[in-house]
Structure formats: C-alpha cells, structure tokens
C-alpha cells in the first residue's frame, strides 16, 4: 500500500534500524521504545491488523510468531522473557494500519492484566 508507513519502511523508502528480515517479514527497533528491547515485527504482505488476517495464510501467520521468537533470541531476551503485543483498532491504540507485533523485553515488565 503506497501510503502505509510500514510498507514504506519495508521498501526502504523510510530508514529503520533493522533487527531481522526474511522473505515474509521484517523487524526493526521501535523509534519510541517502551523497554530496553522494543522491536516491531511486520509481515511484508500488507494486512490492516488482526482483523485483516484473511490476507495472510495460516503458514504466514505461524511464520510471524516464529520470527518473533527469533527476534527475541537475537535480542537476548528469549530465556529471560519478552512480551508479544498486537494492538487492534482505534480503542486499542493501533496507530499504523498494518499488522504488527511489538516485542518487548530486557527488564521486568509490569503486569498489564485488567
């Protein structure tokens, strides 16, 4: 999608600090980190968010979850723990309408339940 921020990052039109890339997804450091480790993982296929998953195959979605684990491993937080978050929609504060997962770790994270 031509006006999508994450599509432009994937295409190299907007600079980013890449931490992981393969044929299906791209991960980069968040520009406003909420933890010592804060990466954003996006599929290279544009889908709007969790409610747009019909645009991905089950294999592509599973691949994203495995890629999140690879990002956590490379960042050194796989064993100590990390959080995988995807905001969906306006009320959840989804700011970019492209499916993405935040990978957060590197310190004790606060309980966000409730």
C-alpha positions, 0 to 999 in steps of 0.5 A: 500500500503506497501510503502505509508507513510500514510498507514504506519502511519495508521498501526502504523508502523510510530508514529503520534500524533493522533487527531481522528480515526474511522473505515474509517479514521484517523487524526493526527497533521501535523509534519510541521504545517502551523497554530496553528491547522494543522491536516491531515485527511486520509481515511484508504482505500488507494486512490492516491488523488482526482483523485483516488476517484473511490476507495472510495464510495460516503458514504466514501467520505461524511464520510471524510468531516464529520470527518473533521468537527469533527476534527475541533470541537475537535480542537476548531476551528469549530465556529471560522473557519478552512480551508479544503485543498486537494492538487492534483498532482505534480503542486499542491504540493501533496507530499504523494500519498494518499488522504488527507485533511489538516485542518487548523485553530486557527488564521486568515488565509490569503486569498489564492484566485488567 
